[in-house]
């Protein structure tokens, strides 16, 4: 990956964001800091940063992709609300142990995994969703 000035700006901004973000969130942050990077450049760069192992994609449904930086973050999984898009991070050693056991049973060597549970958060259920 060629490391252009625009890609460096996008990477620095993504690493300065300590929450899940969408392309429009990053664009707003960049423009708020007087950084001139096009939305198209952000759309092209984020998948490159994911493939490079610097960012991770989180999908709340087929319509939205959120990103988070991996550097300095311990492994975690996600609960994703299908109504409001809220993303709750969680870690559970029992789940991790079970995944390890399943891999062992199948003589499978894992490299990484992504565990996302789609459903409805407490607030949305309280408002009558689903």
N, C-alpha and C positions, 0 to 999 in steps of 0.2 A: 504494500500500500504506500503510495507516494504521500508524504506528510507535508501537505500544503499549509499555508498560513491560515486559510479558512478552516481546515480540519483541526489544526491546533487550537483555534479559538473555540470550535465546537466541543472538542475533547475537554478543554479547561472548564468550559461552562458546565458540561455534563458532570464533571468531577466535583464541581462546586455545588451541585444540587444534591442534597441529602434526602431525597424522596423520589418516588416514582414520577416520571414526567413523560409528556407527549411531545411531539414535534412542535406544536403551537406554544407549549410552555417554554421550551428552550428558545424558540424564536422571540418570544416576549422578553425573556431574560436577556438575550443578546442585545435586542434593540433598546432595552432599558439601560444597558451599559454602553450604549453608543457603538456597538459592534455591528458592522455591516456584513451580514452573511445571508444569502438568499435562502428561502424556504426549500427550494429545489436542492440546494447544496446540502442542507441538513438532512433531507430525505435520502439523498445518495450516501451521505457519510455515516449515518447511524448504523445501517446494516454492515458496513465495513468495520466499524468499531465492535459490533457484536461478533462478527467472524474472527476478529483479532483477539477476542477474549477480554476486552476491556469493558464492555457493556453487556447487559442481559435484557432480552425482550420478555415482557409479561403481557399476555393477551387476556383482556377482560371478556371479549366475545369476538365474533368475526369482524367487527367494525373498528376496534380500537387497539392500538399497540402502545404500550407504555415501555419505558426504558428505566434502567437503574445501573449505576456503575458498580462494578464488582470489587474494585480495589479497596481494601480495608474493611470489607463487609464479610462477616461470617456467613456461611451457607445458611440459607433459610428457604422456606417454601411460602406459598401464597394462598389466601382465601380471597376470592374475587366476587364482589357483589354484581350481579347481572343487571340490577336496576340502577344504582347510583354510580357504579364503577369503583367504589372504594376498594382498596387493596390492603389487606391485613397480612403482615409478615408473621410467620411463626416457625419455630423449630421444635422438633420432638425427637428425643433420642430413641424412643421405642419405634417410631416410623423408620428412622435411619437404620436401626438394628435389623428390622424386618426386611428392608431393602437389601441389606448386606447378606442376610440369610438366603433370600430368594436368588440373588446372584450366585452365591456359593452352591446352592442346590442345582443350578443350571450350568455350573462351571462357566460362568459369564464374568468377564472383567469389566466393571463399569468405568467410564471415564468421567461422566457427569450425568446429572439428572435434573429434571425440572418437574416439580410437583405442584399443581394448581388445582384447587377445589373451587368450582363455580357454584354459586348459590346466592343467598340473600342475607345481607347484614341485619343486625338487630334493629337498627333504625328503620329500615325499609319494611321489615316484617311488622313492626309496630305501626306503620302507616298503611298496612293492608296489602303489602306486596308479598308474595306473588299473587 
